Amino acid sequence: MESLALHSGILQRRDAGYSFAHYTLQEYLTARDFDQRPNGVVQLLALRNEARWWETILLAVGHWATSGVTDKARALLHGLLDANEPKALLLAGDALDDADAGRVPELAPLRRAITARLRDLAALTDDWRRKAHPDPVLRNRAATMLDRLDADTDRPGLDLTKADYWATRIEPGTFSMGDDNGLDDEKPQFDYFIRRPYALARFPVTNRQYLPFVEALAGRGTPEAVAAARKLLQLMEMHKQKPENVRPGLWPGARYRAGEGNHQVIGVTWYAATAFAWWVNEWLHEIGVLTAGEEVRLPTEAEWERAAAYPPVLPGGNRRTWRREYPWGDWDEPHPGIRANTDGSEIGDISVVGIFPCGAEELAGNVWEWCSTPDLNYPFQGEVDAESLYTGNKRVGRYVRYVVRDGSWLRNRGYARCAYRGNDYPGLVNVLGSVRLACLFSLPSS
């Protein structure tokens, strides 16, 4: 023992004797020991609530799944699933991921059952009011686990090429903007007319949706995506914008971290956000998803507030009657525990899109979203047009600040109100700066 401790580095001498220098080896050997026990599965299941045993449980499932002893792996995973406990379910998801269970056909039925239960837990199903867990932290962990398992790619709102990417269409009309009971820059309330029908994206842009844009600028991807990127590169060069500047500031390298595909993309400048919107518009026209009269861009501040604060169809009468303080109504609606990722959620970071269900989702908390219009005093003097370097309509200058909306996970619920306004310089890499797209539709012919 002393020789091993001295020469191998496997063991370390301590006051009470010897211990392993690397706990993973200790946990692995412990897992192999349980493999030799006739009731090893039952014993490991009994230890599922003790955090120091979790890695041993994961290593046991991984060993059994990859060495052909799938009956024991199935038994342990079944036991975790049947426990009907959120933490046990998350442990089962971890075990599937560690064991690369997608490559083990015998575990496919269990994988489907576990991922279905994770979707329920994360509020990613239509009946979320009945099945979702009230704790946002657990919901976010479940949704992140689904992403790691590559089991969260086909729900509505995640595919830019499909109609369900967009929330409900909003028709032209007048609404009351601002809040006389709010902060100084939210006053005074005033009427504003939106001239063109539009829809906001159901979710902000995710890392997985943003990656093909970065790839296309590097010449990789479908022919249509690359063709749109080449046109954009010419415009970027005209305006002295560099393609490397569109890469999100918080990506650790050429892409996002594993398990964060459906997190909102963050750390993008206003220039990068408008470049992405231009590319999406060009790409979707190239592949025939958009018609000649349709357009994708960043929303204006007015479009953003109209979608957040009012129902899609405005009833007659007082324009303020149907206004919401938060995108879902009062703070405690529509369901206790299902609100927004503000500082009170205790997630302490950005969260997976969709775990706070409510129409055009994530319009409160999580991260800031760039708008296409500059920060102007209320009331607006006439119509305020969307701006971009790449469409010929621009006011961009060193001292022009552009509106950001939504609040963030760092802020309290006051910042998540529909009327709250923020702003930032277009070239600043705001670590919580994100993107949401708007789709503008053709006006009805007279």
C-alpha positions as CSV (number, residue, x, y, z in Angstrom):
1,M,0.0,0.0,0.0
2,E,2.8,2.4,0.9
3,S,4.6,1.6,-2.3
4,L,1.5,2.2,-4.4
5,A,0.9,5.5,-2.6
6,L,4.6,6.5,-3.2
7,H,5.1,5.4,-6.8
8,S,1.7,5.1,-8.6
9,G,-0.3,8.1,-7.7
10,I,-3.4,6.0,-7.4
11,L,-3.5,6.1,-3.6
12,Q,-2.8,8.8,-1.1
13,R,-1.8,8.3,2.5
14,R,-4.0,10.1,4.9
15,D,-4.3,10.2,8.7
16,A,-6.7,7.3,8.9
17,G,-4.9,5.2,6.3
18,Y,-5.2,5.4,2.5
19,S,-7.7,6.7,0.0
20,F,-7.9,7.0,-3.7
21,A,-6.3,10.1,-5.2
22,H,-9.0,10.3,-7.9
23,Y,-12.5,9.8,-6.7
24,T,-13.7,8.7,-10.1
25,L,-11.6,5.6,-9.9
26,Q,-13.0,4.9,-6.4
27,E,-16.5,5.4,-7.6
28,Y,-15.9,3.2,-10.7
29,L,-14.5,0.4,-8.6
30,T,-17.4,0.8,-6.2
31,A,-19.8,0.4,-9.1
32,R,-18.0,-2.7,-10.2
33,D,-18.3,-4.1,-6.7
34,F,-22.1,-3.6,-6.8
35,D,-22.0,-5.4,-10.1
36,Q,-20.8,-8.5,-8.3
37,R,-23.6,-8.4,-5.7
38,P,-26.8,-10.4,-6.3
39,N,-28.9,-7.5,-5.0
40,G,-26.6,-4.7,-6.2
41,V,-29.4,-2.9,-8.2
42,V,-31.7,-2.8,-5.2
43,Q,-28.9,-1.5,-3.0
44,L,-28.0,1.3,-5.4
45,L,-31.6,2.4,-5.8
46,A,-31.8,2.7,-2.0
47,L,-28.9,5.2,-2.2
48,R,-30.4,7.4,-4.9
49,N,-31.1,10.3,-2.6
50,E,-27.6,10.6,-1.3
51,A,-25.6,12.9,-3.6
52,R,-22.2,11.3,-2.9
53,W,-23.6,8.0,-4.5
54,W,-24.9,9.6,-7.7
55,E,-21.6,9.2,-9.7
56,T,-21.4,5.5,-8.6
57,I,-25.0,4.9,-9.9
58,L,-24.1,6.6,-13.2
59,L,-21.0,4.6,-13.6
60,A,-22.9,1.4,-12.8
61,V,-25.5,2.1,-15.5
62,G,-22.7,3.0,-17.9
63,H,-20.8,-0.1,-17.3
64,W,-23.8,-2.4,-17.6
65,A,-25.1,-0.6,-20.8
66,T,-21.8,-0.8,-22.6
67,S,-20.7,-4.3,-21.5
68,G,-23.8,-6.1,-22.6
69,V,-25.4,-6.5,-19.1
70,T,-28.4,-4.4,-20.2
71,D,-30.9,-6.2,-17.9
72,K,-29.2,-4.6,-14.9
73,A,-29.1,-1.2,-16.6
74,R,-32.8,-1.5,-17.4
75,A,-33.7,-2.6,-13.9
76,L,-31.9,0.4,-12.3
77,L,-33.3,2.9,-14.8
78,H,-36.8,1.4,-14.3
79,G,-36.4,1.8,-10.6
80,L,-35.4,5.4,-10.9
81,L,-38.3,6.1,-13.2
82,D,-40.8,4.2,-11.0
83,A,-39.7,6.2,-7.9
84,N,-41.7,9.1,-9.4
85,E,-39.4,11.6,-7.9
86,P,-38.0,14.6,-9.9
87,K,-34.4,14.1,-8.7
88,A,-34.6,10.4,-9.5
89,L,-35.9,11.2,-12.9
90,L,-33.0,13.6,-13.5
91,L,-30.6,11.0,-12.3
92,A,-32.1,8.6,-14.8
93,G,-31.6,11.2,-17.6
94,D,-28.0,11.7,-16.5
95,A,-27.4,7.9,-16.6
96,L,-28.8,7.7,-20.1
97,D,-26.5,10.5,-21.3
98,D,-23.4,9.1,-19.6
99,A,-24.1,5.6,-21.0
100,D,-24.7,7.0,-24.5
101,A,-28.0,5.0,-24.4
102,G,-29.1,6.2,-27.8
103,R,-26.7,3.6,-29.2
104,V,-28.1,0.8,-27.0
105,P,-31.2,-0.6,-28.7
106,E,-32.3,-2.5,-25.6
107,L,-32.7,0.8,-23.7
108,A,-34.7,2.6,-26.4
109,P,-38.1,2.1,-24.8
110,L,-36.8,3.3,-21.4
111,R,-35.2,6.3,-23.1
112,R,-38.6,7.2,-24.7
113,A,-40.3,6.9,-21.3
114,I,-37.8,8.9,-19.4
115,T,-37.6,11.7,-22.0
116,A,-41.4,11.9,-22.1
117,R,-41.5,12.3,-18.3
118,L,-38.8,15.0,-18.5
119,R,-40.9,17.0,-21.0
120,D,-43.8,16.9,-18.5
121,L,-41.5,18.0,-15.7
122,A,-40.1,20.9,-17.8
123,A,-43.5,22.3,-18.9
124,L,-42.8,21.5,-22.5
125,T,-46.2,19.8,-23.2
126,D,-49.6,21.2,-24.0
127,D,-51.0,20.1,-20.6
128,W,-48.2,21.8,-18.7
129,R,-50.6,23.3,-16.1
130,R,-51.4,19.8,-14.9
131,K,-48.0,18.1,-15.2
132,A,-45.2,20.7,-14.9
133,H,-43.2,21.0,-11.7
134,P,-43.8,24.4,-10.0
135,D,-40.0,24.8,-9.3
136,P,-38.3,26.6,-12.2
137,V,-35.0,25.2,-11.2
138,L,-36.1,21.6,-11.7
139,R,-37.9,22.6,-14.9
140,N,-34.8,24.1,-16.3
141,R,-32.7,21.1,-15.3
142,A,-35.1,18.7,-17.0
143,A,-35.2,20.8,-20.2
144,T,-31.4,21.0,-20.2
145,M,-31.2,17.2,-19.8
146,L,-33.5,16.8,-22.8
147,D,-31.2,18.9,-24.8
148,R,-28.2,16.8,-23.8
149,L,-30.1,13.7,-24.8
150,D,-30.9,15.3,-28.2
151,A,-34.6,14.8,-27.4
152,D,-35.8,18.4,-27.6
153,T,-35.6,19.4,-31.3
154,D,-39.1,18.8,-32.7
155,R,-41.5,20.8,-30.5
156,P,-43.3,23.8,-32.0
157,G,-41.4,27.1,-32.2
158,L,-37.9,25.6,-32.7
159,D,-37.7,25.3,-36.5
160,L,-37.3,28.6,-38.4
161,T,-38.7,27.0,-41.6
162,K,-42.0,26.0,-40.1
163,A,-45.2,28.1,-39.6
164,D,-45.3,27.3,-35.9
165,Y,-42.1,29.2,-35.4
166,W,-44.2,32.3,-35.1
167,A,-46.7,33.2,-32.4
168,T,-50.2,34.5,-33.2
169,R,-50.5,37.1,-36.0
170,I,-51.3,40.6,-34.9
171,E,-53.3,42.9,-37.2
172,P,-52.6,46.6,-37.8
173,G,-54.2,49.0,-35.4
174,T,-53.8,51.6,-32.6
175,F,-52.8,50.6,-29.1
176,S,-51.8,52.6,-26.0
177,M,-48.1,52.5,-25.4
178,G,-46.2,53.3,-22.2
179,D,-47.3,53.5,-18.6
180,D,-48.2,56.6,-16.7
181,N,-47.8,54.6,-13.5
182,G,-44.3,53.4,-14.5
183,L,-40.8,54.9,-14.6
184,D,-40.1,58.3,-16.2
185,D,-39.0,57.0,-19.6
186,E,-42.3,55.0,-19.8
187,K,-44.3,58.2,-19.6
188,P,-46.5,59.6,-21.0
189,Q,-48.9,56.9,-22.3
190,F,-49.8,57.6,-25.9
191,D,-51.6,56.1,-28.8
192,Y,-49.4,54.5,-31.5
193,F,-50.6,53.0,-34.8
194,I,-49.0,49.8,-36.2
195,R,-49.4,49.8,-39.9
196,R,-48.5,46.3,-40.9
197,P,-49.6,42.8,-39.7
198,Y,-46.9,40.9,-38.0
199,A,-46.0,38.1,-35.6
200,L,-43.2,37.7,-33.1
201,A,-41.3,34.5,-33.0
202,R,-42.6,32.2,-30.3
203,F,-39.2,32.1,-28.7
204,P,-36.1,34.2,-28.8
205,V,-33.4,32.8,-31.1
206,T,-31.6,29.8,-29.6
207,N,-28.0,28.8,-29.9
208,R,-29.0,25.9,-32.1
209,Q,-30.8,28.3,-34.5
210,Y,-27.9,30.8,-34.5
211,L,-25.2,28.2,-35.3
212,P,-26.2,27.7,-39.0
213,F,-25.8,31.5,-39.5
214,V,-22.2,31.4,-38.1
215,E,-21.5,28.3,-40.2
216,A,-22.9,29.8,-43.4
217,L,-20.7,32.9,-43.0
218,A,-17.7,30.5,-42.9
219,G,-19.0,28.8,-46.2
220,R,-20.5,25.8,-44.6
221,G,-24.2,24.7,-44.8
222,T,-26.9,24.3,-47.4
223,P,-26.4,26.1,-50.8
224,E,-29.2,28.5,-49.9
225,A,-27.8,29.4,-46.5
226,V,-24.3,29.9,-47.9
227,A,-25.7,32.0,-50.8
228,A,-27.5,34.3,-48.4
229,A,-24.4,34.6,-46.2
230,R,-22.3,35.6,-49.2
231,K,-24.7,38.5,-50.0
232,L,-24.5,39.5,-46.4
233,L,-20.7,39.4,-46.3
234,Q,-20.6,42.0,-49.1
235,L,-22.9,44.3,-47.1
236,M,-20.9,43.8,-44.0
237,E,-17.7,44.7,-45.8
238,M,-19.3,47.9,-47.1
239,H,-20.2,48.9,-43.5
240,K,-16.8,47.8,-42.0
241,Q,-18.4,44.9,-40.1
242,K,-16.3,41.7,-39.6
243,P,-17.8,38.2,-39.7
244,E,-15.9,37.1,-36.6
245,N,-17.8,39.8,-34.6
246,V,-21.2,38.0,-35.1
247,R,-20.0,35.0,-33.0
248,P,-21.7,35.1,-29.6
249,G,-19.4,36.4,-27.0
250,L,-20.2,33.7,-24.5
251,W,-19.6,30.7,-26.8
252,P,-16.5,28.9,-25.5
253,G,-15.3,28.3,-29.1
254,A,-16.7,27.7,-32.5
255,R,-20.1,26.6,-31.0
256,Y,-22.1,26.5,-27.9
257,R,-21.7,24.2,-24.9
258,A,-23.4,20.8,-24.9
259,G,-26.9,20.9,-23.4
260,E,-27.3,24.6,-24.3
261,G,-28.8,24.2,-27.8
262,N,-32.2,25.5,-26.7
263,H,-30.8,28.2,-24.5
264,Q,-31.3,31.7,-25.9
265,V,-28.2,32.9,-27.7
266,I,-26.5,35.7,-25.7
267,G,-23.6,38.0,-26.0
268,V,-24.5,39.4,-29.4
269,T,-24.3,43.0,-30.4
270,W,-27.1,45.0,-32.1
271,Y,-25.0,44.8,-35.3
272,A,-24.8,41.0,-35.0
273,A,-28.6,40.7,-34.2
274,T,-29.6,42.8,-37.3
275,A,-27.1,40.8,-39.5
276,F,-28.7,37.6,-38.3
277,A,-32.2,38.9,-39.1
278,W,-31.1,40.0,-42.6
279,W,-29.6,36.6,-43.3
280,V,-32.7,34.7,-42.1
281,N,-34.9,36.9,-44.3
282,E,-32.7,36.3,-47.3
283,W,-32.3,32.5,-46.6
284,L,-36.1,32.0,-46.0
285,H,-36.8,33.8,-49.3
286,E,-34.2,31.6,-51.1
287,I,-35.9,28.4,-49.9
288,G,-39.4,29.6,-50.6
289,V,-40.7,29.8,-47.0
290,L,-41.4,33.6,-47.3
291,T,-43.4,35.2,-50.1
292,A,-42.4,38.3,-51.9
293,G,-44.5,40.5,-49.6
294,E,-43.2,39.0,-46.3
295,E,-40.1,40.1,-44.4
296,V,-38.2,39.0,-41.3
297,R,-36.3,41.5,-39.1
298,L,-35.9,42.6,-35.5
299,P,-39.2,43.9,-34.0
300,T,-39.6,47.6,-33.4
301,E,-40.1,48.7,-29.8
302,A,-43.8,49.3,-30.5
303,E,-44.3,45.8,-32.1
304,W,-42.6,44.2,-29.1
305,E,-44.7,46.0,-26.5
306,R,-47.9,45.5,-28.4
307,A,-47.3,41.7,-28.5
308,A,-46.2,41.6,-24.9
309,A,-48.9,43.8,-23.3
310,Y,-52.1,43.0,-25.2
311,P,-54.0,40.1,-26.6
312,P,-53.6,39.5,-30.4
313,V,-57.1,40.9,-31.1
314,L,-57.9,44.2,-29.4
315,P,-61.5,44.6,-28.3
316,G,-63.3,48.0,-28.8
317,G,-63.6,50.7,-26.2
318,N,-60.8,52.0,-23.9
319,R,-57.5,51.0,-25.4
320,R,-56.0,50.5,-21.9
321,T,-58.7,48.1,-20.7
322,W,-57.0,44.9,-21.9
323,R,-53.4,45.9,-21.2
324,R,-51.3,43.4,-19.1
325,E,-48.7,44.5,-16.7
326,Y,-46.8,41.2,-17.4
327,P,-47.1,39.2,-20.7
328,W,-49.4,36.7,-18.9
329,G,-51.4,39.2,-16.8
330,D,-50.8,39.8,-13.1
331,W,-47.6,38.5,-11.6
332,D,-49.4,35.5,-9.9
333,E,-51.2,34.4,-13.0
334,P,-51.8,32.1,-14.8
335,H,-50.4,29.5,-12.5
336,P,-48.4,29.6,-9.2
337,G,-44.8,28.9,-9.9
338,I,-45.0,29.4,-13.7
339,R,-43.8,33.0,-14.2
340,A,-40.5,34.2,-15.6
341,N,-36.8,33.7,-15.2
342,T,-36.1,36.8,-13.0
343,D,-33.9,36.9,-9.9
344,G,-36.7,35.2,-7.9
345,S,-36.7,32.1,-10.0
346,E,-33.4,31.0,-8.3
347,I,-32.2,29.5,-11.6
348,G,-29.3,31.9,-11.4
349,D,-28.6,31.8,-15.2
350,I,-30.3,31.9,-18.5
351,S,-32.9,29.1,-19.0
352,V,-34.1,26.8,-21.8
353,V,-36.8,28.5,-23.9
354,G,-40.3,27.2,-23.3
355,I,-40.2,26.4,-19.6
356,F,-42.3,29.5,-18.9
357,P,-45.3,28.9,-21.2
358,C,-47.2,32.0,-22.3
359,G,-48.0,32.7,-26.0
360,A,-45.0,34.5,-27.5
361,E,-42.9,33.2,-24.7
362,E,-39.9,34.5,-22.7
363,L,-41.2,38.1,-23.1
364,A,-40.3,38.7,-19.4
365,G,-37.0,37.9,-17.8
366,N,-34.2,35.6,-18.9
367,V,-32.2,37.9,-21.2
368,W,-32.5,41.3,-23.0
369,E,-33.8,41.4,-26.5
370,W,-32.6,43.9,-29.1
371,C,-35.3,46.0,-30.9
372,S,-34.7,47.6,-34.3
373,T,-35.5,51.1,-33.2
374,P,-33.4,53.7,-31.3
375,D,-34.2,54.9,-27.8
376,L,-36.5,57.9,-28.3
377,N,-38.5,59.9,-25.7
378,Y,-42.2,59.3,-25.4
379,P,-44.5,60.2,-27.1
380,F,-43.1,59.3,-30.5
381,Q,-43.4,62.0,-33.1
382,G,-44.9,60.0,-36.0
383,E,-44.0,56.5,-37.1
384,V,-40.7,55.1,-35.9
385,D,-39.2,52.8,-38.6
386,A,-37.1,49.6,-38.1
387,E,-33.4,50.2,-38.7
388,S,-30.6,48.1,-39.9
389,L,-27.2,48.6,-41.5
390,Y,-28.2,46.2,-44.2
391,T,-31.5,47.6,-45.5
392,G,-30.6,51.2,-46.2
393,N,-32.6,52.5,-43.3
394,K,-30.2,53.4,-40.6
395,R,-29.5,56.0,-38.0
396,V,-26.6,54.1,-36.5
397,G,-23.9,56.3,-35.0
398,R,-21.4,56.2,-32.1
399,Y,-23.9,57.8,-29.7
400,V,-27.1,56.2,-30.8
401,R,-28.5,53.7,-28.3
402,Y,-31.0,51.0,-29.3
403,V,-33.9,49.7,-27.3
404,V,-33.6,46.4,-25.4
405,R,-36.7,44.8,-23.8
406,D,-37.5,41.9,-21.6
407,G,-35.5,42.3,-18.4
408,S,-33.1,39.4,-17.5
409,W,-32.5,36.7,-14.9
410,L,-30.3,39.1,-13.0
411,R,-33.1,41.6,-12.4
412,N,-36.2,41.6,-10.2
413,R,-39.8,41.4,-11.5
414,G,-40.1,45.2,-12.0
415,Y,-37.8,44.9,-15.0
416,A,-40.0,42.2,-16.5
417,R,-43.0,44.5,-16.9
418,C,-44.3,44.9,-20.4
419,A,-43.6,48.7,-20.3
420,Y,-40.0,48.5,-19.0
421,R,-37.4,50.0,-21.4
422,G,-33.7,49.5,-21.5
423,N,-31.1,50.6,-24.1
424,D,-27.5,50.0,-25.2
425,Y,-25.0,51.0,-27.8
426,P,-25.1,48.9,-31.0
427,G,-21.5,47.7,-30.9
428,L,-21.5,46.7,-27.2
429,V,-21.3,43.0,-26.4
430,N,-24.0,42.9,-23.8
431,V,-23.5,39.5,-22.2
432,L,-27.3,39.2,-21.8
433,G,-28.1,40.7,-25.2
434,S,-30.2,38.4,-27.3
435,V,-32.4,38.3,-30.4
436,R,-36.1,37.7,-31.2
437,L,-37.3,37.9,-34.8
438,A,-40.5,39.4,-36.2
439,C,-42.2,38.4,-39.4
440,L,-44.0,41.1,-41.3
441,F,-46.9,40.1,-43.6
442,S,-48.4,41.7,-46.6
443,L,-51.2,44.2,-46.2
444,P,-54.5,43.0,-47.6
445,S,-55.2,44.2,-51.1
446,S,-57.9,46.9,-51.3
